[in-house]
Amino acid sequence: DFVLLVPEHESLWAFTRSHGSETWLVTANLSEASLDLTDLAHLPDLTDADLLLSNLDSAGARPGMLRPWEVRILRIAA
């Protein structure tokens, strides 16, 4: 299954993909500014999410915050 989460957001591309008991969240910050995901009600709870892949070094990553041009793929609790 594919679910687009915040289609009206001007700089965030976010969706979930699900198959069986697995669900992945893909988030992409398409701007030059950091993006706080904690203010967005349409996103799933990221408390127990596992980071699977990111295009930036994880050393500067903060949970709930996407750096400029950052893309993350997370496994989330179903």
N, CA, C and O of each residue as an XYZ file, in Angstrom:
312
protein
N       0.833     -1.186      0.000
C       0.000      0.000      0.000
C       0.873      1.243      0.000
O       1.968      1.244      0.563
N       0.398      2.269     -0.614
C       1.058      3.565     -0.673
C       0.091      4.603     -0.148
O      -1.059      4.659     -0.585
N       0.557      5.450      0.812
C      -0.288      6.525      1.342
C       0.535      7.809      1.356
O       1.536      7.898      2.067
N       0.118      8.801      0.576
C       0.736     10.117      0.593
C       0.224     10.854      1.822
O      -0.988     10.934      2.022
N       1.108     11.392      2.647
C       0.711     11.888      3.964
C       0.393     13.378      4.035
O      -0.599     13.742      4.668
N       1.153     14.223      3.442
C       0.901     15.670      3.524
C       1.042     16.310      2.133
O       1.991     17.054      1.883
N       0.106     16.020      1.243
C       0.246     16.486     -0.139
C       0.256     18.007     -0.289
O       0.747     18.523     -1.293
N      -0.274     18.722      0.685
C      -0.347     20.181      0.583
C       0.911     20.884      1.103
O       1.046     22.097      0.937
N       1.822     20.154      1.722
C       3.023     20.776      2.289
C       3.943     21.250      1.167
O       4.159     20.530      0.192
N       4.482     22.457      1.304
C       5.275     23.045      0.221
C       6.699     22.511      0.105
O       7.307     22.627     -0.958
N       7.252     21.920      1.186
C       8.638     21.449      1.085
C       8.861     20.029      1.596
O       9.987     19.532      1.562
N       7.824     19.381      2.062
C       7.954     18.012      2.566
C       7.238     17.047      1.645
O       6.080     17.249      1.282
N       7.947     15.996      1.276
C       7.346     14.879      0.546
C       7.400     13.713      1.511
O       8.487     13.268      1.878
N       6.252     13.211      1.927
C       6.196     12.133      2.912
C       5.114     11.131      2.522
O       4.000     11.495      2.145
N       5.487      9.849      2.626
C       4.518      8.800      2.342
C       4.896      7.540      3.098
O       6.033      7.386      3.542
N       3.933      6.642      3.240
C       4.201      5.330      3.808
C       4.007      4.285      2.724
O       3.197      4.443      1.811
N       4.777      3.212      2.856
C       4.617      2.010      2.041
C       4.444      0.864      3.011
O       5.215      0.730      3.960
N       3.451      0.046      2.785
C       3.183     -1.089      3.668
C       3.039     -2.358      2.854
O       2.523     -2.359      1.737
N       3.517     -3.447      3.460
C       3.361     -4.772      2.870
C       3.353     -5.762      4.023
O       4.327     -5.869      4.769
N       2.268     -6.474      4.161
C       2.149     -7.409      5.274
C       2.242     -6.665      6.593
O       1.494     -5.715      6.825
N       3.155     -7.088      7.460
C       3.295     -6.450      8.768
C       4.351     -5.348      8.783
O       4.603     -4.760      9.835
N       4.967     -5.057      7.651
C       6.015     -4.034      7.563
C       5.448     -2.714      7.045
O       4.662     -2.694      6.098
N       5.855     -1.613      7.678
C       5.500     -0.276      7.198
C       6.746      0.587      7.212
O       7.481      0.619      8.199
N       6.978      1.283      6.115
C       8.116      2.178      5.986
C       7.594      3.589      5.757
O       6.602      3.796      5.057
N       8.275      4.547      6.354
C       7.966      5.956      6.155
C       9.122      6.588      5.397
O      10.280      6.465      5.796
N       8.803      7.260      4.310
C       9.795      7.990      3.532
C       9.501      9.473      3.698
O       8.384      9.926      3.448
N      10.524     10.232      4.126
C      10.385     11.678      4.273
C      11.509     12.353      3.500
O      12.654     11.903      3.536
N      11.177     13.426      2.806
C      12.166     14.178      2.044
C      11.923     15.663      2.252
O      10.833     16.171      1.990
N      12.953     16.350      2.726
C      12.900     17.799      2.885
C      13.424     18.410      1.594
O      14.614     18.312      1.297
N      12.559     19.027      0.839
C      12.913     19.573     -0.465
C      13.143     21.077     -0.382
O      12.650     21.838     -1.215
N      13.903     21.500      0.640
C      14.168     22.924      0.805
C      15.542     23.154      1.418
O      16.220     22.214      1.834
N      15.940     24.424      1.464
C      17.225     24.840      2.032
C      17.174     25.005      3.542
O      18.210     25.240      4.163
N      16.005     24.891      4.147
C      15.837     25.110      5.585
C      15.546     23.789      6.295
O      14.974     22.870      5.708
N      15.947     23.705      7.563
C      15.597     22.530      8.372
C      14.090     22.479      8.545
O      13.415     23.507      8.503
N      13.570     21.281      8.737
C      12.127     21.088      8.822
C      11.793     20.280     10.068
O      12.272     19.159     10.238
N      10.970     20.854     10.937
C      10.540     20.203     12.166
C       9.324     19.331     11.866
O       8.264     19.842     11.505
N       9.477     18.021     12.014
C       8.387     17.087     11.722
C       7.434     16.922     12.888
O       6.331     16.405     12.710
N       7.831     17.352     14.083
C       6.995     17.144     15.267
C       5.716     17.971     15.228
O       4.767     17.661     15.948
N       5.670     19.008     14.409
C       4.478     19.853     14.311
C       3.449     19.335     13.310
O       2.373     19.916     13.172
N       3.768     18.258     12.618
C       2.886     17.770     11.554
C       2.032     16.610     12.053
O       2.545     15.525     12.324
N       0.755     16.839     12.169
C      -0.166     15.853     12.739
C      -0.392     14.641     11.844
O      -0.773     13.584     12.346
N      -0.174     14.755     10.558
C      -0.474     13.661      9.635
C       0.619     12.591      9.567
O       0.439     11.569      8.904
N       1.740     12.814     10.239
C       2.814     11.827     10.220
C       2.626     10.807     11.338
O       2.106     11.148     12.400
N       3.040      9.570     11.116
C       2.937      8.551     12.169
C       3.901      8.843     13.318
O       4.823      9.648     13.182
N       3.675      8.185     14.436
C       4.543      8.315     15.599
C       5.922      7.759     15.254
O       6.038      6.629     14.779
N       6.960      8.547     15.493
C       8.328      8.154     15.149
C       9.127      7.691     16.361
O      10.334      7.471     16.254
N       8.474      7.538     17.513
C       9.161      7.193     18.753
C      10.009      5.936     18.631
O      11.172      5.941     19.036
N       9.460      4.869     18.087
C      10.178      3.599     17.982
C      10.619      3.286     16.550
O      10.847      2.125     16.211
N      10.739      4.308     15.719
C      11.116      4.102     14.326
C      12.592      3.736     14.209
O      13.426      4.222     14.973
N      12.899      2.881     13.249
C      14.272      2.479     12.958
C      14.714      3.140     11.656
O      14.063      2.981     10.623
N      15.810      3.873     11.707
C      16.352      4.492     10.502
C      16.989      3.409      9.637
O      17.896      2.703     10.078
N      16.507      3.286      8.400
C      17.045      2.301      7.468
C      18.032      2.920      6.497
O      19.030      2.296      6.134
N      17.752      4.161      6.070
C      18.584      4.788      5.051
C      18.403      6.298      5.107
O      17.302      6.796      5.338
N      19.499      7.017      4.893
C      19.462      8.477      4.806
C      20.508      8.910      3.791
O      21.521      8.234      3.607
N      20.268     10.018      3.143
C      21.246     10.527      2.189
C      22.327     11.378      2.866
O      23.298     11.760      2.213
N      22.178     11.683      4.161
C      23.165     12.466      4.901
C      23.739     11.643      6.048
O      23.134     10.663      6.485
N      24.887     12.042      6.521
C      25.556     11.378      7.641
C      24.670     11.432      8.881
O      24.123     12.483      9.214
N      24.532     10.311      9.553
C      23.662     10.241     10.726
C      24.229     10.989     11.929
O      23.505     11.202     12.901
N      25.495     11.394     11.900
C      26.115     12.086     13.033
C      25.394     13.393     13.360
O      25.315     13.760     14.533
N      24.877     14.094     12.384
C      24.198     15.365     12.637
C      22.691     15.252     12.706
O      22.000     16.263     12.829
N      22.170     14.042     12.630
C      20.716     13.842     12.600
C      20.090     14.047     13.973
O      20.666     13.680     14.997
N      18.910     14.635     13.974
C      18.121     14.783     15.198
C      16.745     14.171     14.935
O      16.140     14.446     13.899
N      16.242     13.347     15.855
C      14.904     12.775     15.670
C      13.861     13.881     15.519
O      13.879     14.870     16.251
N      12.971     13.702     14.580
C      11.900     14.671     14.381
C      12.303     15.913     13.615
O      11.493     16.827     13.457
N      13.544     15.970     13.133
C      14.019     17.133     12.396
C      14.735     16.668     11.140
O      15.618     15.813     11.199
N      14.353     17.231     10.008
C      15.049     16.939      8.758
C      15.930     18.127      8.403
O      15.481     19.273      8.420
N      17.180     17.844      8.083
C      18.097     18.885      7.643
C      17.779     19.270      6.200
O      17.064     18.540      5.514
N      18.298     20.403      5.730
C      18.040     20.784      4.339
C      18.412     19.659      3.370
O      19.488     19.070      3.472
N      17.528     19.376      2.452
C      17.690     18.375      1.394
C      17.854     16.944      1.918
O      18.339     16.075      1.194
N      17.460     16.694      3.151
C      17.620     15.354      3.732
C      16.438     14.449      3.387
O      15.281     14.869      3.372
N      16.777     13.199      3.112
C      15.784     12.157      2.855
C      16.054     11.019      3.828
O      17.203     10.625      4.024
N      14.987     10.486      4.444
C      15.119      9.363      5.358
C      14.069      8.302      5.029
O      12.945      8.606      4.631
N      14.478      7.061      5.209
C      13.540      5.936      5.143
C      13.581      5.273      6.518
O      14.641      4.874      6.999
N      12.415      5.163      7.137
C      12.295      4.614      8.488
C      11.332      3.439      8.496
O      10.327      3.445      7.785
N      11.641      2.433      9.299
C      10.682      1.350      9.570
C       9.911      1.793     10.801
O      10.508      2.122     11.826
N       8.589      1.803     10.707
C       7.772      2.265     11.821
C       6.888      1.140     12.338
O       6.594      0.178     11.629
N       6.475      1.286     13.584
C       5.578      0.301     14.194
C       4.234      0.352     13.497
O       3.709      1.427     13.209
N       3.685     -0.820     13.230
C       2.394     -0.891     12.518
C       1.240     -0.608     13.450
O       0.085     -0.625     13.026
